[in-house]
Amino acid sequence: MTDESSPSDETARTPPAVAVVDAQSPGNVGTIARAMKNFGFEDLLLVDPPKIDPDGEAYGFAGHAREDVLPDATELSFDDLVDSYHTIGCTAVTNEDDNSHVRFPYTTPADLAGRLPTVAGPTALVFGRERVGLTNDELAQIDEICSIPANAEYPVLNLGQAATITLYELRRLALGDDTQLPDLERVRAPEQTLDRLYDQWAALLEEINHPDEKRAKTMRMVRRVFGRADPTEREANTLLGLLRRATERPEEK
């Protein structure tokens, strides 16, 4: 029987899923599946994947992941991905300052390793295409950004390499090491609650007549802030109440 006093610990220890968006090469899908097997990750998500032939390149590159990770992969749309998971977009190209919030602020895989154990609910690491990576439109829908520190003159990594490095840094989330994992004192609010919070922020921007041309950027900033803050359900509900009161201004007499 499961101990009912500690469900949050088990949820928080669930390793992230790995999502691959529009991969062109079946071999890269297999390479990522193999890296997942190496470091204990099991949940592979595929958005617009190439044809995965059991006798083809993907299975040839997958190693022992051909037995479970690759055949058990789930295909879904990008919209379903961002609706169902707390998403972490992995990109080599970042912004240098906070003038743009599409690729900024960003964290590193090593930073994520220490923080993600406090995030409850489903989380997905999102990797993009071989040549162009994730687009700005896709990144704008993602909760937070991750980038591997590399030579500024040539930071771009092969898709399979980028996934392998990231999963290595996060391996303790999947393989476990209680001596090095932080105390799990926080539980992140469910995505549905955070979505209501974002909707309430949008309503507030409309109520205060925030300029139309600035609303999308402002909402990205709000999503980035809460993506990094990992608010608890109680915190999110308290903020929801405050935003509702701010939105529902009294009628003028």
N, C-alpha and C positions, 0 to 999 in steps of 0.2 A: 504494500500500500504506500502511495506517495505521501510524504509529510506535507500536510496542508499549510504548515507555517512558513514554507520557503518556496512557493511557486515563482516568486519574482526572481530569485537567484537562478532558477533553471531557465527562465525566459531570457534573462540577461546574458546567460552563458551560451545561448544558441548562436552559433557562428553565422556571419553574414552569408547571404546568397551571393553568387557571382553572376552578373548579367553581361552578356556580350551583344553589342548592338551592331547589326548589319556587317558582320564579318564577311570579307570577300573570299578568304581562303579556308576551306575545311581543315587544313593542317593547323591553323592557328586556334581553331575551336578545340581540336584534339590536344594541342600543347597546353592550353589553359585548363582543360579537364585533367590532364596529367599533373599539372602544378597543384590543382585542387586536391587531388588524391595524395600528393606528396605531403601537403600541410594540413590535411584533415578536413577540408571543406567538401560538402556533398551536394549542395543545391545549385545546379547550373541552370540559368535562365537564358533563353535565346530569343532575341528580337530580330526579325527578318534574317534568319540564318541562311547560309548556303545549303545546298543539298548535302545531307549527312548520310553517306553510304556505308553500311557495315563492312563492306569490302574496300572502302576507299581510304583517302588520306587522313581524315579525322580519326578514324579508329586506329590507323597505323601509327599516328603520333601520340595516341592517348595512353599507351602503356597499359597498366592494370586498371586505369580509369575506364577502359572499354567495357569492363564488367559491370559497372554500376553508375558512375557519375555521368558518363556520356549517354548511355541508353535511357537513363532516368531524367534527362534534361527536359525542362518545360519550355514550350514556345508560347510567347505572349506578345502583345503589342506594347509599344513604348508608353502609351497612355495608361495601360493596365499596370505597367511597371511602376510608374511614378505615383499612381493612385494607391497601390498596395504595399509599397515599401518606403522606408526612410532611405532615400537614395544618396549615394556618395559618388559623384562623377570624377573619374580619374582622367587627368589631362596633363600633357607636357607643357602646353602653351598657357601661360597665366598672365594676368595683369600685374603691373608693378605697384599700383597704388589703388586707393579706394574711389577713383573717379568712375570706375565701372565695376558693377557687382555681378557681371555674368561669369567671370573667371577669378573673382577676388571677393573676399579673402579666401585663402586656401590653407590646407594643413598638409602634413606629410604622413605617409603610412605609419612611421614610428610614433607620431603623435596620436594617430587613431588607435593604435594598439593599447594605449593607456586609457583612452576615453570611451571607446565603444562598449566595453563591458558594462557601462552604466546605462546603456540605451536598451530599453525593453522593446519588444515587438520586432517585427520583421525588418531587417536591414539588408540593403543590396549594394555591393560594389559594382559600379557601372563602367565598362570599358567600351571604347568606340572603335571606329574603323581603322584599318591598317595605315592608310595614307593621310586622312584628314581628322581622325579622331571623332569626338562628339562635337556636334555643331553648336553654335551659340544659342539657337532656338531650343535645342535639347537641354543644354546646360542651364538655361533660364528656368526650366521646370524642375531642376534637381535641387535637393535640399542643401547639400554642401559639396565643396570641391576639395579634391586631393591631388597632390602632385609629388612626383619623386624628384628629390634634389639631384641635379645633373649639371653638366657643363653648360653654361649659359650660351655658348657658341653653338652647341648642338645638343639640346635637351631631349630630342624626340627619340623614343624607344620603340622597338618592335612591339606589336600588340601582345604577343606571347611573353616577351621579356618583361614588359610593364606589369602584366598580371602576376607573373612569377615572383617578382621583387615585392610587390604589394602583399601577396599572400604569405610570403616568407615573414615579412614584418608582423603580420597579424596571426601567425601560426598558433600562438598560445590561446587565442580565442576559440580555436577548433580543437587543438590537441590537449589544452589544459595545462596549467602549472600554477597551482594554488599559492605557491610561495611568491609568485611574481605578479599575480593579478591583484588589482586594488580591491579594497572592501566595496561591496556592492550596496551602497547606501541609498542610491537614487534609482527611481524607476521612471523612465520617460513616459510622458502622456501618450495615449493611443493616437494614431494618425488621424482618426475621425475627429477627436477633440481638437487637435492642432488645425485641421482643416476648417473647423468652425471658428477657431481663433483667427485664422487668416481671412475668412469671410467677414468677420466682424471688423478687422482692420480695414478691409476694402470698403465696408459700409461707412466707417468713420471718415475715410478719405473723401468719400462722396458727400457726406454730411457737411464737412468743413470746406467743400469746394476746392479741394486740392487740384492743381492744374492737371487736366486730362493727360497732357503729354508727359507728365512726371509720375503718373500713378503706377505704371508697370515697373519702372525702376525702383520706386519706393517699396512696392510689394516684394520685389526680389530681395531688397535689403532686409525687410522684415523676415522673410523666409530664411535668409542666411543667418540672421541673428538668432532666431529660435532653433535653427538647425544645429548651431554650435552650443546653444545654452542647455539643451536637453531638459526642458521644464517638466516637472512632475504633473500628474493629472490635477492635483489640487492647485498648483500654481497656475496652470493653464485655465482652469475654471474660474479662479479668482480674477485673472486678467480679462477673461470673457465678460464677467460681470461688470468690471470697471468700464470696459469698452462699450458695453450696452448702455450703461448709464450716460456715458459721454455722447453716445449717438442719439439717444432719445432725449433731445433737449426739450424743456417745457415750452408749451405753446405760448406765443405772445398774447397778452390780454389787450 
